Amino acid sequence: MSVSKNPDRDTCCTAAYPTFAANLTESLMDITQQGYVRTETTAQGLARIIFYHPNHNSLPSRLLHELVAAFEAAGRDAGVRVVVLQSAEHKTFCAGASFDELVAIQDFDTSLQFFSGFGNVVNAMRKCPKIVVGRIHGKAVGGGVGLAAATDFCMASKWASVRLSELAVGFGPFVIGPAVERKVGVATFAQMALTPAEWMTAEWAKSKNLFQEVFDTTEQLDAYIDHFSAQICSYSPEALIELKRVFWQGTDHWDALLAERAAISGRLSLSDFTKEAIAAFKKS
């Protein structure tokens, strides 16, 4: 049987394939450079810090740096009374640190810098003199739980299950641990850290004080956040600043503490166990 060929078509496909392959490779390589952090501020004093990443709102170092800058800017802005932290464009609130970035790290200094990212965000939220409200519309994993714990008042939808998954890939929730432990207590933190494969419901998280309110729909969640934020904006700015200091009393040593914790994660993440676990996770 003879097979007819279309030389023009074959030449076109052959020429186009390298371009397609190059574009695909570039897209995959640039995933840690995708996403955004933006701040939307109202005249009433509400600043919404919004982040997005196409991989389930995971956070590479670049976005973590931008979150730090956003909280610092909101803290300096005299017109801001309250900050709402939220994510966008995906049903997951935050999938934690970027495995796409982590899997490529081969040395301790880079690993330390990577794990310091979430610690820097937690400290920026802690030091921000404005009240920080969390809007947790969907699942939160690892560092995403840390972000929720670092807020001053956190509200969620019923879809906002939580999980500390770090132990399953060879390290632990060391960097975010102080923030989570501060909210839920040592026993609950230990339960979460030692059950990395188990999802805890939003209602469970509320019962442990990680969330203050849980709503059936995101519409209800947003309506209450709008109401709550408007109330906060009507209060004395000076009183709110003093309350923020009281809320975080006893955490002045966290700059050093979270750096020490980042060093633990940075060392463990270079192990063969972690490399193999992350590779298996990315294939699943």
Order of alpha helices (4+ residues) and beta strands (2+ residues): alpha-beta-beta-alpha-beta-alpha-alpha-beta-beta-alpha-beta-beta-alpha-alpha-alpha-beta-alpha-alpha-alpha-alpha
